[in-house]
Amino acid sequence: MTGEKRKPKDSQVEMTELVLPNDTNTLGNMLGGRLMHLIDIAAAIAGARHSHKVAVTASVDELNFLHPIKLGEVVILRASVNRVFRTSMEVGVKVYSQNLRTGDLTHANSAYLTFVALDDSGTPSEIEPIHPETETEERRYREALERRERRLQHRKHQKKSN
């Protein structure tokens, strides 16, 4: 642990991909699984940038498909660490589609993922806390704790029912 103050902007990721025929279903919409793959990659990079370690997916909390992404559009993924919890962190990913002919940008998807930072031996490792600076970052930081509490409650109920 270095003690340096790490901010959300230090780990932000923006990925851009052109949606090609191989990425789509028979309706010409981007496959959900293909988009989930890109979301996971963007989130893993943000987690690794923040933790300076390998970040592995522990869970996907929420994945909301709000708008289809069409063949020939550009998909833009913006990922950022919202909050750190000792060895895990929540990463939020916001996905946009862009029509290259009109320039229109549409919010197409949002996702929240939990990542665990691993040391060189593959053991969960403590992560430096994140220090939000803006009002939006503060809101995401607060909401991440609420989502974590719901996740833990859900996990507790799952264990009881098994």
C-alpha positions as CSV (number, residue, x, y, z in Angstrom):
1,M,0.0,0.0,0.0
2,T,1.6,3.2,-1.1
3,G,-0.7,5.7,0.6
4,E,-1.2,7.7,-2.6
5,K,-4.6,9.1,-3.1
6,R,-6.2,7.4,-6.1
7,K,-9.0,9.2,-7.9
8,P,-11.7,7.7,-10.2
9,K,-10.3,9.7,-13.1
10,D,-7.0,7.8,-12.7
11,S,-8.6,4.5,-13.6
12,Q,-11.1,5.6,-16.2
13,V,-11.3,3.6,-19.4
14,E,-12.9,4.4,-22.7
15,M,-13.1,1.7,-25.3
16,T,-14.6,2.2,-28.8
17,E,-15.6,-0.6,-31.2
18,L,-17.3,-0.7,-34.5
19,V,-20.3,-3.1,-34.6
20,L,-19.6,-5.6,-37.4
21,P,-21.8,-8.4,-38.8
22,N,-20.1,-11.0,-36.7
23,D,-21.1,-9.1,-33.6
24,T,-24.9,-9.1,-34.4
25,N,-27.9,-11.3,-34.3
26,T,-30.3,-11.9,-37.2
27,L,-32.1,-8.5,-36.4
28,G,-28.9,-6.6,-36.9
29,N,-28.5,-5.8,-33.2
30,M,-25.3,-6.3,-31.2
31,L,-25.3,-9.7,-29.4
32,G,-25.8,-9.3,-25.6
33,G,-23.0,-11.8,-25.0
34,R,-20.6,-9.8,-27.2
35,L,-21.5,-6.6,-25.4
36,M,-21.0,-8.3,-22.0
37,H,-17.6,-9.4,-23.1
38,L,-16.6,-5.8,-23.9
39,I,-18.1,-4.6,-20.6
40,D,-16.0,-7.1,-18.7
41,I,-12.8,-6.1,-20.5
42,A,-13.4,-2.4,-19.9
43,A,-14.2,-3.0,-16.2
44,A,-11.1,-5.3,-15.7
45,I,-8.8,-2.6,-17.2
46,A,-10.3,0.1,-14.9
47,G,-9.9,-2.3,-11.9
48,A,-6.3,-3.1,-12.8
49,R,-5.5,0.6,-13.3
50,H,-6.8,1.4,-9.9
51,S,-5.3,-1.5,-8.0
52,H,-2.1,-2.0,-10.0
53,K,-2.9,-5.7,-9.8
54,V,-4.7,-8.3,-11.9
55,A,-8.4,-7.7,-11.4
56,V,-10.7,-10.6,-11.8
57,T,-14.5,-10.6,-12.1
58,A,-16.3,-11.7,-8.9
59,S,-19.8,-10.8,-9.9
60,V,-22.0,-8.8,-12.3
61,D,-24.7,-7.1,-10.3
62,E,-26.8,-5.3,-12.7
63,L,-26.7,-5.3,-16.5
64,N,-29.5,-3.2,-18.1
65,F,-30.1,-3.3,-21.8
66,L,-31.8,0.0,-22.5
67,H,-31.4,0.4,-26.2
68,P,-30.3,-1.9,-29.0
69,I,-26.9,-1.2,-30.7
70,K,-27.2,-1.6,-34.4
71,L,-24.8,-3.1,-37.1
72,G,-22.5,-0.3,-38.3
73,E,-22.8,1.8,-35.2
74,V,-20.0,2.5,-32.8
75,V,-20.2,1.2,-29.3
76,I,-18.4,3.3,-26.6
77,L,-17.8,1.9,-23.2
78,R,-16.8,4.1,-20.3
79,A,-15.7,2.3,-17.1
80,S,-14.6,3.7,-13.7
81,V,-14.0,2.4,-10.2
82,N,-16.9,3.6,-8.0
83,R,-15.7,2.3,-4.6
84,V,-13.1,0.0,-3.0
85,F,-13.9,-2.6,-0.3
86,R,-10.6,-3.9,1.1
87,T,-9.8,-6.6,-1.6
88,S,-12.8,-5.9,-4.0
89,M,-14.0,-2.9,-5.9
90,E,-17.1,-2.0,-7.8
91,V,-16.7,-0.8,-11.3
92,G,-19.4,0.9,-13.2
93,V,-19.6,0.8,-17.0
94,K,-21.8,3.0,-19.1
95,V,-22.3,2.0,-22.7
96,Y,-23.3,4.3,-25.6
97,S,-24.1,3.6,-29.2
98,Q,-23.2,6.2,-31.8
99,N,-24.7,6.5,-35.3
100,L,-21.8,7.6,-37.4
101,R,-24.0,9.2,-40.0
102,T,-25.8,11.5,-37.6
103,G,-23.4,11.6,-34.8
104,D,-26.2,10.8,-32.4
105,L,-25.1,9.3,-29.1
106,T,-27.5,7.0,-27.2
107,H,-27.2,5.6,-23.7
108,A,-27.6,1.9,-24.5
109,N,-26.5,0.0,-21.4
110,S,-25.3,0.3,-17.8
111,A,-23.5,-2.3,-15.7
112,Y,-22.1,-2.7,-12.3
113,L,-19.4,-5.4,-11.7
114,T,-17.4,-6.4,-8.7
115,F,-13.7,-7.2,-9.2
116,V,-11.1,-8.7,-6.8
117,A,-7.5,-7.7,-7.0
118,L,-5.0,-10.6,-6.9
119,D,-1.4,-10.5,-5.9
120,D,1.3,-12.4,-7.9
121,S,0.4,-15.7,-6.2
122,G,-3.3,-15.3,-7.0
123,T,-4.4,-14.4,-3.5
124,P,-6.9,-11.5,-2.9
125,S,-4.9,-8.4,-2.1
126,E,-5.8,-5.2,-0.3
127,I,-6.6,-2.2,-2.6
128,E,-5.9,1.5,-2.0
129,P,-9.1,3.3,-1.3
130,I,-10.6,5.6,-4.0
131,H,-11.0,9.3,-3.3
132,P,-14.0,10.8,-5.3
133,E,-13.7,14.4,-6.2
134,T,-16.8,15.4,-8.1
135,E,-20.5,15.3,-7.0
136,T,-21.1,12.5,-9.6
137,E,-18.2,10.5,-8.2
138,E,-19.4,11.1,-4.6
139,R,-22.9,9.8,-5.6
140,R,-21.5,6.7,-7.3
141,Y,-19.3,6.1,-4.2
142,R,-22.4,6.2,-1.9
143,E,-24.6,4.1,-4.3
144,A,-21.8,1.5,-4.6
145,L,-22.1,0.8,-0.8
146,E,-25.9,0.4,-1.1
147,R,-25.5,-2.1,-4.0
148,R,-22.8,-4.0,-2.0
149,E,-25.2,-4.3,0.9
150,R,-27.9,-5.7,-1.4
151,R,-25.4,-8.1,-2.9
152,L,-24.3,-9.4,0.5
153,Q,-28.0,-9.8,1.6
154,H,-28.8,-11.7,-1.6
155,R,-25.7,-13.9,-1.2
156,K,-26.8,-14.6,2.4
157,H,-30.3,-15.6,1.3
158,Q,-28.9,-17.8,-1.5
159,K,-26.8,-19.7,1.0
160,K,-29.8,-20.3,3.3
161,S,-31.9,-21.6,0.4
162,N,-29.2,-24.1,-0.8
